[in-house]
């Protein structure tokens, strides 16, 4: 769909949270949760994708 093609209102794109805000939260969460939060920007994963990760043996 192209901009202005319908009467639907256009919304601003959702931007990422500032790194300073993320860094401020990390000391207050469990180590596993902190690792998950740090993994997301490195991989581009969505929250659900990070939560679904499981360790496996090869």
SULNOR-V378327 format. One record per residue. RES is the residue in one letter. D_LAST is the distance of its C-alpha to the last C-alpha in Angstrom with 1 decimal. Layout:
# SULNOR-V378327
RES:D_LAST ; RES:D_LAST
This chain:
# SULNOR-V378327
X:44.2 ; X:46.4 ; X:48.0 ; X:51.4 ; X:51.1 ; X:51.4 ; X:53.2 ; X:50.0 ; X:49.9 ; X:47.6 ; X:45.5 ; X:44.3 ; X:40.6 ; X:38.4 ; X:37.6 ; X:34.8 ; X:35.7 ; X:37.0 ; X:34.7 ; X:37.4 ; X:37.0 ; X:33.2 ; X:33.6 ; X:36.3 ; X:34.2 ; X:31.1 ; X:32.8 ; X:33.7 ; X:30.4 ; X:27.5 ; X:25.0 ; X:22.3 ; X:24.8 ; X:25.9 ; X:22.4 ; X:22.2 ; X:25.7 ; X:24.9 ; X:21.9 ; X:24.0 ; X:26.4 ; X:23.8 ; X:21.9 ; X:24.7 ; X:22.8 ; X:25.1 ; X:25.1 ; X:23.7 ; X:20.7 ; X:20.0 ; X:20.5 ; X:18.2 ; X:15.1 ; X:12.6 ; X:9.9 ; X:6.6 ; X:3.8 ; X:0.0
